[in-house]
Amino acid sequence: MGSQMDGAERVGDFERKEMKRPLKYIVLFLLIIIPFSQNQAQNRQRFDGGMMVHTGYLHGDLTALNHKAEGMTFGLGGVLRYHLGNHFRLGGEGYVSTLKQMHNGSYIRTSWGGLLADVYWQFGRWQPYAGVTIGGGKASSLLMFEGSADDWEAEPDAFLHNESFFFVNPNIGVEFALTEAVHLTLKVDRLIPVSNIEMPKGVRCYLGFVFAH
């Protein structure tokens, strides 16, 4: 059991490193796009992209472990879209969201990404929109019913589980133009798995900046 838990701890460390890797690419993307968005010469926007933080209350039963998962999740991610005409955008988005459990280092982490399509309308500086994302993701759970991740002791009652899924993710939101190139965005969505998977579900709320070019 001790060797299995040492392996689980190494897997957990690996997952945390992997979670940070896409964030580096998002930061690099923002560093590239901001100068272009600030110096744009055309009034008509063709691309936009940005980063958002999110939170929300999730809940769900993990029947295999007789565990009710619930609480506030927190995460980070980004979006990149190409404008087709005056009301339609096509692109992609991806996020990582972590729901902590039992106050001992346990967590349920969900990462997902896919193809995004939405429609939007312009009312002065306000730009409401609605869309849907279709894609895939992975739910990673590390649950310790005894002990804590803060020590170096082998935990006798811990479970590590990874499972992939497909999803549909409808969303609605609104952007406010701080400048022609920089928009503040607020949206809500609900990740709906279409495959047979047990995972906490609920509405997430996102807040971030979008840079248009």
C-alpha positions as CSV (number, residue, x, y, z in Angstrom):
1,M,0.0,0.0,0.0
2,G,2.9,2.4,0.8
3,S,4.4,2.0,-2.6
4,Q,1.1,2.6,-4.2
5,M,0.5,5.8,-2.3
6,D,4.1,7.0,-3.1
7,G,3.2,6.5,-6.7
8,A,-0.1,8.4,-6.3
9,E,1.8,11.3,-4.8
10,R,4.2,11.3,-7.7
11,V,1.2,11.3,-10.1
12,G,-0.4,14.2,-8.2
13,D,2.8,16.2,-8.5
14,F,3.0,15.4,-12.2
15,E,-0.6,16.5,-12.7
16,R,0.0,19.8,-10.9
17,K,3.0,20.5,-13.2
18,E,0.9,19.6,-16.3
19,M,-1.8,22.0,-15.1
20,K,0.7,24.8,-15.1
21,R,2.0,24.1,-18.5
22,P,-1.0,25.4,-20.6
23,L,-1.1,28.5,-18.4
24,K,2.4,29.4,-19.7
25,Y,1.2,29.2,-23.3
26,I,-1.8,31.5,-22.4
27,V,0.5,34.1,-20.8
28,L,2.8,33.9,-23.9
29,F,-0.2,34.4,-26.2
30,L,-1.3,37.5,-24.2
31,L,2.1,39.0,-24.4
32,I,2.1,38.6,-28.2
33,I,-1.5,39.8,-28.8
34,I,-1.5,42.9,-26.5
35,P,0.9,45.0,-28.6
36,F,-1.0,44.1,-31.8
37,S,-4.3,45.0,-30.1
38,Q,-3.0,48.3,-28.9
39,N,-1.6,49.3,-32.3
40,Q,-4.5,48.1,-34.5
41,A,-5.2,50.4,-37.5
42,Q,-8.5,49.0,-38.6
43,N,-11.8,49.6,-37.0
44,R,-13.2,46.2,-37.9
45,Q,-12.1,43.5,-35.5
46,R,-11.1,40.1,-36.9
47,F,-9.6,38.3,-33.9
48,D,-10.0,38.4,-30.2
49,G,-8.6,36.4,-27.3
50,G,-8.0,36.6,-23.6
51,M,-7.8,35.0,-20.2
52,M,-10.5,34.4,-17.6
53,V,-10.7,33.3,-14.0
54,H,-13.7,31.4,-12.8
55,T,-15.5,30.1,-9.8
56,G,-18.8,28.3,-9.1
57,Y,-20.6,25.9,-6.7
58,L,-20.4,22.2,-7.9
59,H,-22.0,19.1,-6.4
60,G,-22.4,15.5,-7.3
61,D,-22.2,11.9,-5.9
62,L,-19.3,9.6,-6.5
63,T,-21.2,6.3,-5.9
64,A,-18.1,4.1,-6.2
65,L,-16.7,5.7,-3.1
66,N,-20.0,6.7,-1.4
67,H,-18.7,10.3,-1.4
68,K,-20.8,13.4,-1.9
69,A,-18.6,16.0,-3.6
70,E,-19.5,19.6,-3.2
71,G,-18.0,23.1,-2.8
72,M,-16.6,26.1,-4.6
73,T,-14.3,25.4,-7.6
74,F,-11.7,27.8,-8.8
75,G,-9.8,27.9,-12.1
76,L,-8.2,29.6,-15.0
77,G,-8.2,29.4,-18.8
78,G,-8.5,31.3,-22.0
79,V,-10.2,31.7,-25.4
80,L,-9.3,32.6,-28.9
81,R,-11.9,33.5,-31.6
82,Y,-12.1,34.5,-35.2
83,H,-14.9,36.9,-36.3
84,L,-17.0,35.9,-39.2
85,G,-19.1,38.8,-40.3
86,N,-20.7,41.1,-37.8
87,H,-22.4,38.7,-35.4
88,F,-20.6,35.3,-35.5
89,R,-17.4,34.0,-34.0
90,L,-15.6,30.7,-34.3
91,G,-12.6,29.5,-32.2
92,G,-11.5,27.5,-29.2
93,E,-11.3,27.7,-25.4
94,G,-9.8,25.6,-22.6
95,Y,-9.8,25.7,-18.8
96,V,-8.6,23.9,-15.7
97,S,-10.9,23.9,-12.6
98,T,-10.0,22.5,-9.1
99,L,-12.6,21.6,-6.4
100,K,-10.9,21.0,-3.1
101,Q,-12.3,18.3,-0.8
102,M,-12.1,17.4,3.0
103,H,-9.5,20.1,3.8
104,N,-6.6,17.6,3.6
105,G,-5.2,18.0,0.1
106,S,-7.9,16.0,-1.6
107,Y,-9.2,17.5,-4.8
108,I,-11.3,16.9,-8.0
109,R,-9.7,18.6,-10.9
110,T,-11.4,19.0,-14.3
111,S,-9.6,20.2,-17.4
112,W,-11.4,20.6,-20.7
113,G,-11.2,22.3,-24.1
114,G,-12.9,22.3,-27.5
115,L,-14.4,24.1,-30.5
116,L,-16.4,27.3,-29.6
117,A,-19.0,29.0,-31.7
118,D,-21.1,32.0,-30.6
119,V,-23.2,34.9,-31.8
120,Y,-23.0,38.5,-30.5
121,W,-24.7,41.8,-30.8
122,Q,-23.3,45.3,-30.5
123,F,-25.1,48.0,-28.4
124,G,-22.6,50.9,-27.9
125,R,-19.9,49.6,-25.6
126,W,-21.9,46.6,-24.6
127,Q,-21.7,43.3,-26.5
128,P,-23.9,40.5,-25.2
129,Y,-23.2,37.0,-26.6
130,A,-24.4,33.4,-26.4
131,G,-22.7,30.3,-27.7
132,V,-21.7,26.7,-27.2
133,T,-18.4,24.7,-26.9
134,I,-18.1,21.0,-27.9
135,G,-15.0,19.0,-27.0
136,G,-13.3,16.7,-24.5
137,G,-11.8,16.8,-21.1
138,K,-10.5,14.8,-18.1
139,A,-11.6,14.5,-14.5
140,S,-8.8,13.7,-12.1
141,S,-9.7,12.9,-8.5
142,L,-7.4,12.4,-5.5
143,L,-9.4,11.6,-2.4
144,M,-7.9,10.8,1.0
145,F,-10.3,9.6,3.6
146,E,-7.6,9.3,6.2
147,G,-4.4,11.4,6.7
148,S,-3.3,14.5,4.8
149,A,-1.2,15.5,1.8
150,D,0.8,17.8,4.1
151,D,2.9,14.9,5.6
152,W,5.2,12.2,4.1
153,E,3.2,9.3,5.5
154,A,1.7,6.7,3.4
155,E,-2.1,7.1,3.4
156,P,-4.0,3.8,4.0
157,D,-7.4,5.0,2.6
158,A,-6.8,7.1,-0.5
159,F,-8.0,6.8,-4.1
160,L,-6.6,8.3,-7.4
161,H,-8.9,8.2,-10.4
162,N,-8.6,9.7,-13.9
163,E,-11.4,9.6,-16.5
164,S,-11.9,11.2,-19.9
165,F,-15.2,12.6,-21.2
166,F,-16.9,14.4,-24.0
167,F,-19.0,17.4,-23.3
168,V,-21.4,20.2,-24.5
169,N,-21.0,23.5,-22.8
170,P,-23.6,26.2,-23.4
171,N,-22.7,29.8,-22.3
172,I,-24.1,33.3,-22.2
173,G,-22.2,36.5,-21.4
174,V,-21.5,40.1,-22.0
175,E,-18.5,42.2,-22.9
176,F,-17.9,45.8,-22.1
177,A,-15.4,47.8,-24.2
178,L,-13.0,49.6,-22.0
179,T,-11.2,50.7,-25.1
180,E,-11.6,49.7,-28.8
181,A,-9.0,47.0,-28.2
182,V,-9.5,45.9,-24.6
183,H,-12.8,44.4,-23.4
184,L,-13.9,43.3,-19.9
185,T,-15.9,40.0,-20.2
186,L,-18.3,38.3,-17.8
187,K,-20.0,34.9,-18.7
188,V,-21.7,31.9,-17.1
189,D,-21.8,28.3,-18.4
190,R,-22.6,24.8,-17.4
191,L,-20.3,21.9,-18.5
192,I,-22.6,19.0,-19.5
193,P,-20.8,15.6,-20.0
194,V,-22.4,13.5,-22.8
195,S,-20.4,10.4,-21.8
196,N,-21.2,8.2,-18.8
197,I,-19.1,9.8,-16.0
198,E,-19.7,10.7,-12.4
199,M,-18.3,14.2,-11.6
200,P,-19.4,17.3,-9.7
201,K,-21.6,19.6,-11.9
202,G,-22.9,23.2,-11.6
203,V,-22.8,26.7,-13.0
204,R,-19.4,28.5,-13.3
205,C,-19.0,32.3,-13.5
206,Y,-16.1,33.7,-15.5
207,L,-14.4,37.2,-15.4
208,G,-11.5,38.3,-17.5
209,F,-10.1,40.5,-20.2
210,V,-10.4,40.0,-24.0
211,F,-8.0,41.8,-26.4
212,A,-9.4,42.5,-29.9
213,H,-7.4,42.9,-33.1
